[in-house]
Amino acid sequence: MSSVPESVIELARARQAARAAKDFALSDSLRDQILHHGFEVLDTDGGFSFRAKNPFPVLERIGDLRSFTDKKFPIAIGLILDGFLDDAVITIAAIKKYSPADTAILILISGTPDLAGIALELDDRTFITQINAGVGWGEAANALLKLSPAPFMIIMDPSTRFTADAVTPSLATLRAGDFSAVGWHGGLVNVADDWRSVDDKGPGEVDVLFSYFMGLNVEHALGAGGFNNRALYYRNADIEFSLRLRQARGRLLQADLPLEQARHHGYYDTDESYRDEQSKKTYDRILERFRGKTEILTDRR
C-alpha cells in the first residue's frame, strides 16, 4: 500500500469500521470518498486492498451503456476500437488538431485490447467507454448514434486521418438539410453486374457512403433503422446502412474532404477467414433485401 496516500488508507480503515458496525450508509459514503481520490477499495479476508480507479467507464456488455456524457455538442465523432490503440491515438490527435473545439469525440473500445496510452486522450470533449465482452460493429455504431450528445454524428474509421478541418464543411452540409449523410468515399451501385459492386464516381450524390468517414443526421439515421446489429464486422455494413437510408428517402453526398488513410488495420490485420465470412454474410443480406430496387437509387452519372 506504499503508493496509496495515508489519508486514503485512513478512509478505508474508517469504512471497515463502519461495515463492522453495519452502518452501510457511512460505508458507502467513505467508499465514494476513496473513489474521489482515484482508488477502489477491495474487501479481503485480512481487511482491504486497493487498486487504481479506471479513468473511464469499463462495462461488461454494450447493454449496460447508458450515456457517454451529459454535455451537449453541435457535432460528435465516433470511433470504434478493437485493437491497435496506439495507432488510434495518432488519429485522435489529428482530430483534436483540426476539428473545432466544440466537437465531441466518443471512443468505444470493444473487448480488452492493450489500452496503451488511450486514457491520456480524456479531456472535456473526449469520452471513452470500454465493453469487456466485446461488441459487434453494427451494434457499436448504433450505440454511438442512440447516445450521441449531438444532433449530428461522424462515424469514422481509426485509419482515417485529418489533414485539415473536415468537420466544419460536413456540419454545414448536414445543417443545410438537403442531405442525411455526407462522406469522403462512396459511389453508385453497379446495376449492370447485378448489384455486386459499387463504382466510385467522385464527389456528388451517391447511393452509398463508406465508414472511413460518414457524417450523419442522427434523427434521420435512427429513423431509417440505423445499422444492422447482425453486422459483426464493419465491411459492407456501411453499404447496407446507406441503402436503408436511401430507402427511407435520405440523400447521401460524397464530398471532397481533407482526409487521408493510414494502414487500415480493420481490413489488413483481421483474420482473413473471419473477414471474408462476415463480409459475405452482410453482402448476402444486401442482395436479398435491396437487389433490383432501382427506385431507391440516385440518378446514374
MIDRENGU-265148 format. One record per residue (C-alpha): residue in three letters; x, y, z. Coordinates in steps of 0.001 Angstrom, whole numbers, plus 500000, padded with zeros to 6 digits. Last residue first. Layout:
BEGIN
ALAXYZ/...
END
This chain:
BEGIN
ARG476281509550436352/ARG473274507426437351/ASP470454509175439198/THR470024508123442843/LEU468976504627443866/ILE465856503741445843/GLU463781503171442675/THR466373500682441457/LYS465056498040443821/GLY466631495160441892/ARG468861493986444699/PHE467758495506448006/ARG466830492864450569/GLU468454489656449362/LEU471429491406447800/ILE472149493404450952/ARG471724490357453169/ASP474251488462451029/TYR476559491438451379/THR476434491193455168/LYS477131487475455266/LYS479894487854452669/SER481756490464454713/GLN481467488259457815/GLU482958485220456092/ASP485678487168454280/ARG486907488963457377/TYR486713485843459552/SER488722483823457001/GLU491258486622456590/ASP491906487204460291/THR491962490988460616/ASP495221492877460054/TYR494586494100456502/TYR490945495087456941/GLY490465496659460380/HIS494156497569460364/HIS493642500058457531/ARG497151501455457298/ALA496837505233457043/GLN494083506927455065/GLU493874510580454143/LEU491397513343454813/PRO490794516928453704/LEU487273516389452271/ASP485978516221448683/ALA482369515269449236/GLN480161512219448627/LEU476602513227449410/LEU473804510928450556/ARG470059511589450351/GLY467555510025452731/ARG464300508817451282/ALA463841505964453828/GLN465000503546451116/ARG468102505693450672/LEU468827505388454407/ARG468417501620454316/LEU470674501614451249/SER473328503502453173/PHE473013501120456141/GLU473692498068453983/ILE476620499827452307/ASP478078500813455683/ALA477743497239456945/ASN479673496172453824/ARG482875495768455890/TYR482439496799459519/TYR482306493344461126/LEU479652491970463485/ALA476840493141461221/ARG473823491478462859/ASN473036494736464654/ASN472163496225461251/PHE472904499926461227/GLY470252502523461977/GLY466585501835461363/ALA465907504604458842/GLY464579506834461615/LEU467828506244463501/ALA469846507659460615/HIS467414510538460008/GLU467471511608463650/VAL471254511310463822/ASN471900513415460715/LEU475040511610459695/GLY478671512226458769/MET480445509135457397/PHE484239508954457325/TYR486016505664456567/SER482500504314457041/PHE481744504161453339/LEU478924506027451647/VAL476280504537449380/ASP473840505537446644/VAL475643508751445725/GLU475115512484445213/GLY478306514223444149/PRO482051513912444591/GLY483782511063442733/LYS482194508360440593/ASP483308505451442782/ASP481559502368441397/VAL479962499905443838/SER479893496160443236/ARG477629493090443175/TRP474403494926442352/ASP473575492678439356/ASP476732493488437396/ALA474979496158435327/VAL473324497611438443/ASN476651498910439702/VAL475645500658442916/LEU476887504233442850/GLY479699505552444992/GLY481283506140448358/HIS484297507885449844/TRP484547511025451986/GLY481118511264453478/VAL477912513223453900/ALA474620511861455198/SER471016512991455538/PHE471359515513452716/ASP469261518546451802/GLY469102519808455385/ALA471546522714455311/ARG472695521529458752/LEU474147518358457244/THR476158520225454624/ALA477441522811457135/LEU478417520024459547/SER480455518305456845/PRO482165521561455865/THR483097522270459530/VAL484179518720460395/ALA486816518087457723/ASP489250520652459149/ALA492728519877457802/THR494899516777457204/PHE492526514580459216/ARG493405510903459331/THR491301507841458553/SER492713504590459983/PRO490576504985463107/ASP487488504514460913/MET484844507200461096/ILE481324507710462381/ILE480510511413462249/MET477436512277464298/PHE474959515142464015/PRO472258516082466528/ALA474857515970469325/PRO475391514117472598/SER475035510845470669/LEU473639508030472794/LYS471483506459470078/LEU474013507133467331/LEU477075505853469195/ALA475110502826470392/ASN474054502146466805/ALA477681502170465666/ALA478565499681468413/GLU475699497380467401/GLY476849497463463790/TRP480482496796464715/GLY479799493876467029/VAL480595494344470709/GLY483220492970473042/ALA482678491322476418/ASN484810493981478129/ILE482984497000476704/GLN485207500050477215/THR483934503633477298/ILE485922506759476441/PHE484839510403476274/THR486748513289474691/ARG485342516830474930/ASP486472517919478403/ASP489575515730478263/LEU490496512053478033/GLU493249511347475495/LEU495679510197478191/ALA493392507214478763/ILE494471505830475350/GLY498091505426476414/ALA498355501640475980/LEU494921500073476361/ASP496173496643475270/PRO492951495160473930/THR490148494021476243/GLY486974493833474193/SER485472496652472141/ILE486601500188472954/LEU484070502932472156/ILE485650506358471780/LEU483348509380471552/ILE484944512677470457/ALA482833515817470887/THR483409518755468534/ASP483269522086470400/ALA486985522761469875/PRO486542522801466097/SER488395519959464339/TYR491986520176463077/LYS494328519437465964/LYS491860517431468003/ILE491028515159465069/ALA494739514783464290/ALA495463513753467890/ILE492608511218467740/THR494122509697464592/ILE497527509354466261/VAL495887507805469335/ALA494257505253467020/ASP497700503874466146/ASP498491503290469815/LEU495048501713470160/PHE495763498983467641/GLY492793496945468898/ASP489016496778468976/LEU488311500484468540/ILE485041502044467350/LEU485439505804466842/GLY482540508293466997/ILE482845511985466137/ALA480287514378467628/ILE478539517516466401/PRO476900520635467881/PHE477708519470471435/LYS475720518728474590/LYS477148517550477920/ASP475528514631479750/THR478273512294478554/PHE478788508845477060/SER475461507558478280/ARG473543504418479239/LEU475928501578478422/ASP474980498354480227/GLY473528496883477038/ILE477005497093475482/ARG478190494450477920/GLU480710494185480786/LEU481295497868481306/VAL484510499834481865/PRO483823503540482398/PHE486871505827482154/PRO489850506660484407/ASN489713503174485929/LYS490327503505489649/ALA493737502354490849/ARG493549499270493014/PHE493366498994496765/SER493352496344499463/PHE491208495547502485/GLY490992493597505734/GLY492617490173506019/ASP489889488217504274/THR489745490901501573/ASP487443493832500794/LEU488511495910497799/VAL488865499703497892/GLU488885501475494544/PHE491296504358494177/GLY491453507768492460/HIS490934510130495403/HIS487250510515494510/LEU486990506726494642/ILE488104506860498292/GLN485423509444499019/ASP482855507196497331/ARG483896504269499540/LEU483564506541502600/SER479980507416501626/ASP479159503756501022/SER480457502783504480/LEU478557505667506080/ALA475303504413504528/PHE476269500837505414/ASP476478501448509139/LYS476585497722509936/ALA479024498396512811/ALA481584496127511100/ARG480883497967507855/ALA481508501317509547/ALA484804500016510992/GLN485958498888507544/ARG484963502276506132/ALA487012504031508805/ARG490004501854507907/ALA489490502645504217/LEU489340506380504961/GLU492586506066506960/ILE494229504317503999/VAL493125507202501783/SER494734509743504129/GLU497900507628504235/PRO498273508077500497/VAL498394504836498439/SER501754504128496808/SER503069502241499870/MET500000500000500000/
END
